[in-house]
Amino acid sequence: MEYLLAIESTCDETAAAIIDRDRCVIASAVASQEEIHTRFHGVVPELAARHHLERIVPIIDRVIEQSAIDPAVELAAVAVATEPGLPGSLLVGLAAAKALCIAWKKPLVAVNHVQAHIYACQMGRETSVFPCVGFVVSGGHTNLYHCHSPSQWTYLGGTIDDAVGEAFDKVAVMLGLPYPGGPELSRLATQGNPAAFTLPRPMLSDPHTLNMSFSGLKTAVRYHLVGPGKQDLTAIDLNEQTRRDMAASFQRAAVECLVGKAVLALQRTGEKRLCVGGGVAANSLLRSELQSAVQRCGAELVLAPPELCTDNAAMGAIAWEHVDRGEFADLGIDIQPGLLRK
């Protein structure tokens, strides 16, 4: 049996996994930086890179030990996410992968982080999820793709400003919730009235585009809380019911935007399968609303397993697709940071 070592360090999670050719995860480990970035209510790139440096070797050692494999003998390749992401974070993962390739005399596979989120939907399935419409919803990405195959992707549309997960986190800060705010906001929303506040659904009614926007929705929340043109949230004292109702109203608006564009993408492409990955794919309201909407379209919804929605290395199993096609990266390869729009 051959194995693959996958490394993930695109943002603030240091992760590694050992995956066999059948896409079964033999060992997986993730080191979170949530506690480090909590005081800043968001990821600080320099801090993220520094902590990747401290954790990446122990994390790789852990999965090698757990898997009990001999990497110099049993590994088919070393895979690493090289795009998109934070420059410093990506460089740490790539440097580690290159060093291991040299030490173990193994080929290198470059993985696209966004595509890997969609490929997480393939994990644990005997039949292929391709072709499909792929939808990545996370803190850094909100993108729709026509996935013709594991290697052929066409960009359909996405957010023109904030990613939906970023909007969740920023609204959570307005409501005084701890970081990371998205999951906390969703929990609070279950106790609120989603019709309490009238919030916009930016670009939802435009049938000519699959683009989305969440910046205006986020700003509308602020104006409802502090008044038009004002910024200071510290000057107001939100009661608990207002916080619950705003959380529910915001979540409902954001989910409706996502579901509406996902359905439009299915209609545009004619595909009968929607695959959804990324951290926000774990949101229970989004999952239930997508299920209902996709079912009405006569299509199939495939959601990434909850444990594979947030950043992890197990979704690096997409690297097997490259290995099978003989697509290996030169050791001179560089990172492609930033946001992916294609």
N, C-alpha and C positions, 0 to 999 in steps of 0.2 A: 504494500500500500504506500502511495506517495502522499506527501503532506505539503501544505502551504503555510508559511508564516506571514500573517498580515499585520501591518502596523498602521495605526490611526493617530494623528496628532494635529488635525486641521485647525482646532480652536482651543478649547480648554479641557479636553479629555485626553489623557494618555492611555492608549489601549493597544493590546496585542491579542492575537488569536492564532491557534493552530487548527487548520481546516483540512479535512481529507478530500479526495477527489469526488466523493459523493455529496459534497457540500455539508457534511456533518461537522459540527464544531466539537473538536476534541478537548480544547482548553481555551478559555477566554478570561481576560482580566482588564479592568478599567479603573484608572485612578482619577477621581473627580477633583476639580478645583473649586467647587461651589463655595466652600468655606473661605477660600482665599479672596474671591471676588465679591463676597457678600457686602462688604462695607462700601463698595463702589457702585452697587446696584447694576453691575454689568461687567463684562470681561475686559480686563486691562491687558492689551497685547503683550507688552514687555514682561509683565508678571507671568502671563501664560507661558511664554517661551522659556522663561527661567525655570519654572517648575516642571516643564517637559524635560529639560536637561537633567533634573534631579531624579525623575521617575522612570524615564524610558528604559534604561538598562534593567532595573529591578522588575519592571513589568514584563519585559521580554524573558528574563530569567524565570519568572514565575510560570509563564505558560509553557516554556520548554520543560521545566521540571514537572508540571502537572501532566503534560502529555506523555512524558517518559520516552520521547523519541530521540534519536541521534540526528541532530540537524545537519551535520556534515554528510550523512549517508541518506537519510530518508526525506529530506526536503526537496521538492521539485523546483521551488523558487521562493524568493522573498518579495512580498508585495507591500507597497506603501502608497498612501494617498498623497498625491503631489499637487492636486488642484480641486476646487478652489479653497481658500482659507486664509488664515493670518500668516504673513510672511515668516515671522520668527518661529511660529509653531510648526509650520510645514517644513522648514529647514532642519529642525531637530529630528523629525521623523525620517526625512530623506537621508540625512547624514548617517543615522543609525543603520538604515537599510543598506546603504552602500557599503558601509564598513563590514556588515555581516556577509554581504555577497562576496566581498573580497576574501574574508576569513574562511568562509565555507565553500568558496568556489561555486556559487549559485547564481543563476540569472535573476535580474531585477524586473519586476512588473510595476508599472505606474498605474495607479488607480484614480479614477475620478470620483471624488467624495459624493457628489450629488447623484451620480448614476448608481453608486453603491447603496445609497438610501433606497432607491427603487428596487434594486436587486435583493434587498432584504425581504421583499415580498416572495421571492423565489425559495427562500430557505424553508426547508421542511416539506416542500411540495414535490411530488413525483412527476407531475406534468409541467411543461413550461408556461410561464405567465406571459410570454411574448407571442405575438405582438399585443400591445396594450397602449393605453394612455397612462403615462407616468406623472404623478403629482408629488412633488417634494414640498412639504410644509414644515418649516423649522425656524429657529431663531435667526438664521442667516439667509434662508432661501425660501421663496414661494414661487415655484416654477412648474409649468406644464410642458410635457414632452410627448411627442408621438414616438413611441418606442417600437420600431419596426422589428427589431431583434435585439439581443444583448449588446450588439456592437453598432447598430444604426439608430441614431436618435435625431429627431427634428424638433427644434425649439418651437413651441407654440405660443407662449406668452408667460408673463409673470408679473410680479410686483414692480412698479416703476419707482418705488421709494422704500419704505420700511418692509421688511419681511414680517409675516403675520406673527411669528413667535416673538420678534422684537417688540411689536405693538402690544402684545399681551404683557410682556415684561414691563414696558414703560407705563402702561395703564395701571398695572399692579403697584408700581411705585407711587403713582398719584393716590391710590387707595390705601397707602401705608402698609402694604403687604411685604413680607420678607422676600429676599432673592433666593433662588430664581422664582420670579413672580407668577409665571404662566400657570403652573399647577395649583398654586395657592389661589389665584383668581378663579380658576375653574371650580375649585372646591367651594369658594364663597358664593359663586354664582348659583349653585344648587339651592341656596336658601333665599334667592332674590326673585323679583318679578322682571322678566325680560322685556315687558312692555312698559315699564315705569318711565323710561327715558326714550325720547325719539331721536335716534341717531342715524346718520346717513349710511348708505350702502354704496360707497364710491365705485363707479364704473360697472356696477352690477347690471344696470338696465341697458347697457350698450351691447347690442348683439354682434357688433362688427369687430370686437376685440376680445382677446383672451387675456389681456393685461389686467392687473389689479392694482389697487392703491389702498394703503392703510394709514398713511400719515394724516390725512384729513379726518379720518375716523377717530384717531388718537387725539387730535386737536379739538374735535367736537366734545369729547369726554372732558377735556380740561375746561373748556368754556362752560359746560354745564355745571362743573364743580366750583369754579371761581369767578365766572362771568366773562363776557367777551373782552378780548384784548388784555386780560390780566394773566399773570403768570404765577403769583405767589400762592402756593398751596399751603404753606405753613400758617397763613393767616386765617384759615378756615378750620372748623372743627366738624368733621363729618360724623354723623351718627351712624350706628351700625346698620340700620335698615337702608340708609342711602348707599352705603358701601356695597351691601348685598345686591341692591337693585341695579346699581351702576355696573357691577361686575356681570350680572346676568344680561343686562341690556347690551353691553359691549360684546360679550361673548356671542350672543345671538346674532348681532350685526356682522361680526367677523366671519362666523360660520356660514351665514347665508351667502356672503360674498364668495367664499371658497367653494361651497356646494354648487352655486349657480355657474361659476366658470368651469368647474369640473364637468358638469352636465353638458355645457356648451361644447367643451372639447370632445366629448364622446360623439356628439351630434356632428361636429365638423369633420372628424376623422372617420366616422363610421365604425369605430372599434367597439367591441362588446365587452371590454374588460378595462377596469380602472384600478391601477396599482398605486397605493399611497404609502409614503414613508416620510421619515423626519420626526422630530420631537413632538410637534403639534398633532401628529397622527395618533398620539396616545390620548388626545382629548375625547372624552366619552360622548359629548354632544356632537362633535364633528363626526365621529364614527357612526353614531346612530342616524344622523341626518343624511350622511352619504349613503348609508345602506338603503334607506328608504328611497332616496332620489335615484340611485343607480338601478334599483329594482324596478322602479316605474319606467325606466328607459329600456328594460329588458336586457340589462347588462349585468356583469359580474363584478363585485367589489372584492379586491384582494388588499388587505391591510397588513402592513409589516407587523410581526409579533411585537407586543408592547415592549419587551425587553430589548428589541432591536430598533426601536424608534429613535431613541437618543443616540448620540455618537458612540460608536463601538467599532471594534476591528472585525467582528464576525461577518459583517456585511462586505468585508473585503474578499469574500468568497467569489465576487465577480471577477477576481483576478484569474480564476480557473478558465474563464472564457478566453482570456488573452493567452494563457498557457496553451490551451487546446488549439489556438490558431497560430501559435509560434510567434506571438507579438511580445517581444521583450524590449526593455528600455536600455539604452546605452548608459553606462555609469557616469557619463557627462551630463545627464539630464538635469534640468533645473526645475524649480517649482513654478507654478502658475497661480499666484495669490489673487486675492480679490474675490468679487462675486461673479458667478457664471451666468451668462445670459444667453448662451447658445446651446 
